[in-house]
Amino acid sequence: MKKLITTTLLIAFYLLPINLNAEIKPISEGNIDAKIKLIVFESLTCGHCAHFHKDVYPGLKEDFIDKGHVYIEFKNFPLDIAAFNASKIAHCRNDGNSEILHYLFDNQNSWAKGNTVEELNKNLMKFAMENMLFYNLKLDECLTNTEVEDHILEDRIEGAKTFKIQGTPTLIINGEKFDNPTNYKKLKKFLEKLI
């Protein structure tokens, strides 16, 4: 009987809603102790950022992140309200996992469209509600969570103040700005010198 009660409590614990009041974890990948620390400041409605995720990130992951050479952190630098709201959804689970972030970038053409903020937000919500990846998320709670909002805005402020970022994507490698974020060949050559 004790085993049944314990099992039931454990199942109930895992089915509880996500604690959105916990400290917001950064979205990151790789070995935190890696020699190379790479930060990407990006906006979810930025076409060049989507290009980075589709054409640069796969090589970066295979050649450096998965091999333990690079720790990458994806930082928020929303350029508009739709990107701000999409960032809230990317952080909704607050598990530091990049799956939703990559999915939003991979499918940017499906939701980042419209002539007004209202249309963009409507398309974002429609996209999220129609895709299985988002089913366990309480989107309304995510979009109104002030801790998530503060985290996103703090990333943007850090980018502007510390690194003088004016556009996205911007790569920071071991504290220094890298000029060609969408050219994997140049990025790979640069990173190989740091290993």
C-alpha positions as CSV (number, residue, x, y, z in Angstrom):
1,M,0.0,0.0,0.0
2,K,2.9,2.4,0.8
3,K,4.4,1.7,-2.6
4,L,1.1,2.5,-4.3
5,I,0.8,5.8,-2.4
6,T,4.4,6.7,-3.1
7,T,4.0,6.0,-6.8
8,T,0.8,8.0,-6.9
9,L,2.5,11.0,-5.3
10,L,5.4,10.8,-7.7
11,I,3.1,10.7,-10.7
12,A,1.1,13.6,-9.3
13,F,4.3,15.5,-8.7
14,Y,5.4,15.1,-12.4
15,L,2.0,16.1,-13.6
16,L,1.9,19.3,-11.6
17,P,1.9,22.6,-13.6
18,I,5.2,24.1,-14.4
19,N,6.5,26.5,-11.7
20,L,6.7,29.7,-13.6
21,N,7.8,31.6,-10.5
22,A,11.2,29.7,-10.3
23,E,14.3,31.5,-11.4
24,I,14.4,31.7,-15.2
25,K,17.0,29.3,-16.7
26,P,18.9,30.4,-19.7
27,I,18.4,28.4,-22.9
28,S,21.7,26.8,-23.5
29,E,23.5,23.7,-24.9
30,G,26.9,22.0,-24.4
31,N,29.4,21.6,-21.6
32,I,29.3,24.5,-19.3
33,D,33.0,24.0,-18.6
34,A,33.9,24.2,-22.3
35,K,36.9,26.4,-23.2
36,I,34.8,28.3,-25.7
37,K,31.7,30.3,-24.4
38,L,29.5,31.4,-27.2
39,I,26.5,33.7,-26.7
40,V,24.0,34.4,-29.5
41,F,21.8,37.4,-29.1
42,E,18.8,36.9,-31.4
43,S,15.2,37.9,-32.2
44,L,12.6,35.3,-33.0
45,T,11.2,37.4,-35.9
46,C,14.6,38.0,-37.4
47,G,15.2,36.3,-40.8
48,H,19.0,36.2,-40.4
49,C,18.5,34.6,-37.0
50,A,16.4,31.9,-38.6
51,H,19.1,31.5,-41.2
52,F,21.7,31.0,-38.4
53,H,19.5,28.3,-36.8
54,K,19.0,26.5,-40.1
55,D,22.4,26.8,-41.8
56,V,25.0,27.6,-39.1
57,Y,23.8,26.0,-35.9
58,P,23.7,22.3,-37.3
59,G,27.5,22.5,-38.2
60,L,28.3,24.3,-34.9
61,K,26.4,21.6,-32.9
62,E,28.1,18.7,-34.7
63,D,31.6,20.1,-34.9
64,F,31.9,21.9,-31.5
65,I,28.9,21.7,-29.1
66,D,28.5,17.9,-29.2
67,K,32.2,17.4,-28.9
68,G,32.4,19.5,-25.7
69,H,34.4,22.4,-27.2
70,V,31.6,25.0,-27.1
71,Y,29.0,26.0,-24.6
72,I,26.3,28.1,-26.3
73,E,23.7,30.3,-24.7
74,F,20.8,31.7,-26.7
75,K,20.0,35.2,-25.4
76,N,16.9,37.2,-26.1
77,F,17.1,40.4,-28.1
78,P,13.6,40.9,-29.4
79,L,13.2,43.4,-32.1
80,D,9.4,43.7,-31.8
81,I,6.4,42.6,-29.7
82,A,5.9,39.4,-31.6
83,A,9.5,38.3,-31.0
84,F,9.1,39.3,-27.3
85,N,6.0,37.0,-27.0
86,A,7.7,34.2,-28.9
87,S,10.6,34.5,-26.5
88,K,8.2,34.0,-23.6
89,I,6.9,30.8,-25.2
90,A,10.5,29.6,-25.8
91,H,11.1,30.0,-22.1
92,C,7.7,28.7,-21.0
93,R,8.9,25.3,-19.7
94,N,11.8,27.0,-17.9
95,D,14.0,23.9,-18.3
96,G,16.9,25.6,-20.3
97,N,16.1,23.3,-23.2
98,S,16.4,24.8,-26.7
99,E,13.9,22.5,-28.5
100,I,11.0,25.1,-28.6
101,L,13.4,27.9,-29.6
102,H,14.8,25.9,-32.6
103,Y,11.3,24.9,-33.6
104,L,10.1,28.5,-33.6
105,F,13.0,29.5,-35.8
106,D,12.7,26.5,-38.1
107,N,9.0,27.4,-38.6
108,Q,9.3,31.1,-38.6
109,N,7.5,31.5,-41.9
110,S,4.5,29.8,-40.5
111,W,3.8,32.2,-37.6
112,A,5.9,35.4,-38.1
113,K,3.6,37.1,-40.5
114,G,1.1,39.9,-40.4
115,N,0.9,43.6,-41.0
116,T,0.1,44.5,-37.4
117,V,1.2,43.4,-33.9
118,E,-2.2,41.9,-33.4
119,E,-2.0,39.8,-36.5
120,L,1.6,38.6,-35.6
121,N,0.5,37.7,-32.1
122,K,-2.7,35.9,-33.4
123,N,-0.6,33.9,-35.9
124,L,1.9,33.0,-33.1
125,M,-0.8,31.7,-30.8
126,K,-2.6,29.8,-33.6
127,F,0.7,28.2,-34.6
128,A,1.5,27.3,-30.9
129,M,-2.0,25.8,-30.4
130,E,-1.9,23.7,-33.5
131,N,1.5,22.0,-32.8
132,M,2.0,19.1,-30.5
133,L,5.3,20.5,-29.1
134,F,3.3,23.2,-27.3
135,Y,0.4,21.0,-25.9
136,N,1.7,20.8,-22.3
137,L,2.3,24.6,-22.1
138,K,-0.1,27.0,-20.5
139,L,0.5,29.7,-23.1
140,D,-1.6,32.4,-21.4
141,E,0.4,31.9,-18.2
142,C,3.6,32.0,-20.1
143,L,2.7,35.2,-21.9
144,T,1.7,37.0,-18.7
145,N,4.6,35.8,-16.5
146,T,6.5,38.9,-15.3
147,E,9.6,36.9,-14.3
148,V,10.0,35.6,-17.9
149,E,9.4,39.1,-19.2
150,D,12.1,40.5,-16.9
151,H,14.5,37.8,-18.0
152,I,14.0,38.6,-21.6
153,L,14.3,42.3,-21.1
154,E,17.5,41.9,-19.0
155,D,19.1,39.9,-21.9
156,R,18.2,42.7,-24.3
157,I,19.6,45.4,-21.9
158,E,22.8,43.4,-21.4
159,G,23.2,43.0,-25.2
160,A,22.8,46.8,-25.7
161,K,24.8,48.0,-22.8
162,T,27.6,45.5,-22.5
163,F,28.1,44.5,-26.2
164,K,26.6,47.6,-28.0
165,I,24.4,45.2,-30.0
166,Q,22.3,47.0,-32.7
167,G,21.2,44.0,-34.8
168,T,20.6,40.3,-34.7
169,P,22.0,37.7,-34.7
170,T,25.1,38.8,-32.9
171,L,27.7,36.3,-31.7
172,I,29.8,36.9,-28.6
173,I,32.7,34.4,-28.4
174,N,34.6,34.4,-25.1
175,G,33.5,38.0,-24.5
176,E,34.3,39.4,-27.9
177,K,31.9,40.2,-30.8
178,F,32.3,37.9,-33.9
179,D,31.6,39.8,-37.2
180,N,30.2,37.1,-39.5
181,P,27.5,35.2,-37.6
182,T,25.8,33.7,-40.7
183,N,29.0,32.4,-42.3
184,Y,29.8,29.0,-40.9
185,K,33.0,28.5,-42.8
186,K,34.5,31.6,-41.1
187,L,33.0,30.8,-37.8
188,K,34.4,27.2,-37.9
189,K,37.9,28.5,-38.8
190,F,37.8,31.0,-35.9
191,L,36.6,28.4,-33.4
192,E,39.2,25.9,-34.4
193,K,42.0,28.3,-33.5
194,L,40.5,28.6,-30.0
195,I,40.5,24.9,-29.2
